[in-house]
Amino acid sequence: MPKTYDVLIIGGGATGGGTALDLALRGLRVALVERADLTDGTSGRYHGLLHSGGRYAVRDPESARECIAENRLLRKIVPHGIEDTGGLFIQTPGDDPAYAEKWVAACRACGIETEEISPAQALKQEPFLNPKLQRAFRVPDAACDSFDILTALGAAVQQHGGTVLTDHEVVGLSVAGGKVTGATLRNRRTGEEQFIEAALVVNAAGAWAGQIAAMAGCPLTVRPSKGTMVAMAYRFVNTIINRLHQPGDGDILVPVGTVAVIGTTSVNVADPNDTSIQPWEVQLMLDEGEKMVPGFSQVRALRAWAGVRPLYEEGAGAEGREAKRTFAVLDHAARDGVGGLVTVVGGKFTTYRLMAERAADAVCAQLGVTAPCVTREFRISDFGFRNARSAIRNSQFAIRNHALGHRLEDLEEGRAQDQLICECEIVTRKELEEAVAAHADVAAPWILDDLRRDLRLGMGPCQGGFCGVRAAAILHESAGLDATQATAALADFAQRRWKGQRPLLWGQGLRQALLDEHIYRGILGLDRLTPAP
Ligand SMILES: Cc1cc2nc3c(=O)[nH]c(=O)nc-3n(C[C@H](O)[C@H](O)[C@H](O)COP(=O)(O)OP(=O)(O)OC[C@H]3O[C@@H](n4cnc5c(N)ncnc54)[C@H](O)[C@@H]3O)c2cc1C
């Protein structure tokens, strides 16, 4: 007998996670399915900005209004995933001076508070900024940790009776009598397939939503737009910096933990899996970074990665930066004559809760459920933490602010006395073992990458060069992996870390990559122990 749910939600990004929670809180039996790990899609490969809406105020006011409303809400319901950095829009030489007044008026019209400060004040707040900056405005931007937020969302879904199935790919939808009746899932690890029955299926597969809709015979054109970001090995600023001009490439700098992330490009791609990074994209990020922070490109670039925006406008052909950042909820019964399927697509990470609310409203209307949405008041922090540190942050701060010394202080003050596994991100053996114990399938070859999302393992300057080996040894020693499994896990991790280093091979980054290469290939002979992934 197939398992039966009221609603099956496809896609473990913010939109799917939010929709699953909204429906579970309305009393429905839900299953959330994700082909890899939560946040493996765009939600884990984005820029990390909780938008004030300032970026969209001039050209896309609807999206700007959605952003500022949700920005205020998310600060209350998921404070442990947000760092209240604030934001600055700065006019640098070369930016059109006429844009500033237009932008201020547009922000006012959208309800986004702005405060002009003098260039001297801006430089006092952020001393590394371009000393030639001409104008500066404060806005309520913030930095937002999607790993923290999705972990909490997933835990809240489960604690409200929902099921979360990671590593399960939807490979087919069944349609009978003009209605979707369920989905066939393939277990990524075992290859086993199972059918899940559901009264209704929600397609929240982001840039892959067109592929899911096609499984039910519904045409849906999502326009994937790839964006590349580069993490610099230095937290130049404590405030999010935006250029004060029409949105373009490489014009936002986000402080994230110990690093600063510059982004992004916008390249239309045919395949949503295309996250390849071209040399010109990296060069452009460094050049644009120089305009905000002189000397930017001289600092070591740590890692590059790309995500794919799920852009969608019904009936419109706009692509890339021209496309609106609002979202759509599509009832395929009305649109394509196929019942039992609702798609929610587009939007921003910042607006995920609103997208989820609207999708859940559409689901409830079809299923005759009258329970109202309660997610505006429902505090998600409290339900699940990536690691002990996010739990501590949640108990200590309403909204945390990152200080470089915090974790070192924990270690030196004896609050985290233990063997150090990852020096760059200060991960201890106890933390690693606790995170391992929380995983259902420790033997999966990608376990170290899952642990990276839990703990930031391997995300610092060594990019896994030292900590990867140690973590693999601990998997062997304490978690029961045999030598072949632990070696496969290390090889998978090394390959994934290499992917983000490869576009940045010069200077210190090249030295580090060569050192890592010597450790993995020369000392450990990893490539001779495992077939290439
Ligand atoms: C470069 C870049 C920078 C961005 N910066 C910001 C920012 O700073 N702030 C902001 O608010 N927004 C930002 N965004 C936008 C934001 O990241 C996305 O709009 C949002 O994360 C999309 O979430 P989602 O849940 O809809 O899609 P996703 O997070 O992509 O989730 C969809 C999930 O579906 C899964 N899936 C696909 N096919 C299947 C299948 N067959 N079976 C099971 N699962 C499947 C995928 O693995 C994926 O995890 C950025 C986007 C990009 C590309």
The ligand as a MOL file (V3000), in Angstrom:
LIG
                    3D

  0  0  0     0  0            999 V3000
M  V30 BEGIN CTAB
M  V30 COUNTS 53 58 0 0 0
M  V30 BEGIN ATOM
M  V30 1 C 22.9650 34.2510 -7.4760 0
M  V30 2 C 21.7180 34.4430 -6.6680 0
M  V30 3 C 21.6980 35.3200 -5.5940 0
M  V30 4 C 20.5280 35.4980 -4.8640 0
M  V30 5 N 20.5550 36.3280 -3.7950 0
M  V30 6 C 19.4440 36.4900 -3.0590 0
M  V30 7 C 19.4910 37.2800 -1.8880 0
M  V30 8 O 20.5510 37.8010 -1.5050 0
M  V30 9 N 18.3470 37.4330 -1.1840 0
M  V30 10 C 17.1660 36.8480 -1.5510 0
M  V30 11 O 16.1780 37.0420 -0.8780 0
M  V30 12 N 17.1080 36.0590 -2.6530 0
M  V30 13 C 18.2070 35.8620 -3.4000 0
M  V30 14 N 18.1800 35.0610 -4.4910 0
M  V30 15 C 16.9220 34.4030 -4.8630 0
M  V30 16 C 16.6420 33.2010 -3.9750 0
M  V30 17 O 17.8210 32.5130 -3.6690 0
M  V30 18 C 15.6680 32.2330 -4.6330 0
M  V30 19 O 14.5660 32.9440 -5.1460 0
M  V30 20 C 15.1560 31.1970 -3.6310 0
M  V30 21 O 16.2040 30.6310 -2.8920 0
M  V30 22 C 14.4020 30.1080 -4.3600 0
M  V30 23 O 13.9560 29.1670 -3.4050 0
M  V30 24 P 13.0860 27.9560 -3.8660 0
M  V30 25 O 12.7600 27.1600 -2.6660 0
M  V30 26 O 11.9310 28.4320 -4.6880 0
M  V30 27 O 14.0270 27.1330 -4.8600 0
M  V30 28 P 15.2650 26.1830 -4.4540 0
M  V30 29 O 15.9530 26.6440 -3.2540 0
M  V30 30 O 16.0740 25.9850 -5.6880 0
M  V30 31 O 14.5320 24.8280 -4.0830 0
M  V30 32 C 14.0220 23.9370 -5.0670 0
M  V30 33 C 14.4530 22.5480 -4.6700 0
M  V30 34 O 13.8040 21.5960 -5.5080 0
M  V30 35 C 14.6530 20.4700 -5.5810 0
M  V30 36 N 14.2510 19.6360 -6.7080 0
M  V30 37 C 14.3810 19.9120 -8.0320 0
M  V30 38 N 13.9110 18.8830 -8.7530 0
M  V30 39 C 13.5030 17.9420 -7.8680 0
M  V30 40 C 12.9450 16.6440 -8.0210 0
M  V30 41 N 12.7160 16.1020 -9.2230 0
M  V30 42 N 12.6530 15.9380 -6.9110 0
M  V30 43 C 12.8780 16.4570 -5.6660 0
M  V30 44 N 13.4100 17.6790 -5.4790 0
M  V30 45 C 13.7090 18.4120 -6.5720 0
M  V30 46 C 16.0330 21.0990 -5.7620 0
M  V30 47 O 17.0750 20.1980 -5.4110 0
M  V30 48 C 15.9540 22.3050 -4.8480 0
M  V30 49 O 16.5400 22.0640 -3.5770 0
M  V30 50 C 19.3410 34.8200 -5.2240 0
M  V30 51 C 19.3730 33.9110 -6.2820 0
M  V30 52 C 20.5520 33.7100 -6.9910 0
M  V30 53 C 20.5840 32.7260 -8.1050 0
M  V30 END ATOM
M  V30 BEGIN BOND
M  V30 1 1 1 2
M  V30 2 1 2 3
M  V30 3 2 2 52
M  V30 4 2 3 4
M  V30 5 1 4 5
M  V30 6 1 4 50
M  V30 7 2 5 6
M  V30 8 1 6 7
M  V30 9 1 6 13
M  V30 10 2 7 8
M  V30 11 1 7 9
M  V30 12 1 9 10
M  V30 13 2 10 11
M  V30 14 1 10 12
M  V30 15 2 12 13
M  V30 16 1 13 14
M  V30 17 1 14 15
M  V30 18 1 14 50
M  V30 19 1 15 16
M  V30 20 1 16 17
M  V30 21 1 16 18
M  V30 22 1 18 19
M  V30 23 1 18 20
M  V30 24 1 20 21
M  V30 25 1 20 22
M  V30 26 1 22 23
M  V30 27 1 23 24
M  V30 28 2 24 25
M  V30 29 1 24 26
M  V30 30 1 24 27
M  V30 31 1 27 28
M  V30 32 2 28 29
M  V30 33 1 28 30
M  V30 34 1 28 31
M  V30 35 1 31 32
M  V30 36 1 32 33
M  V30 37 1 33 34
M  V30 38 1 33 48
M  V30 39 1 34 35
M  V30 40 1 35 36
M  V30 41 1 35 46
M  V30 42 1 36 37
M  V30 43 1 36 45
M  V30 44 2 37 38
M  V30 45 1 38 39
M  V30 46 1 39 40
M  V30 47 2 39 45
M  V30 48 1 40 41
M  V30 49 2 40 42
M  V30 50 1 42 43
M  V30 51 2 43 44
M  V30 52 1 44 45
M  V30 53 1 46 47
M  V30 54 1 46 48
M  V30 55 1 48 49
M  V30 56 2 50 51
M  V30 57 1 51 52
M  V30 58 1 52 53
M  V30 END BOND
M  V30 END CTAB
M  END
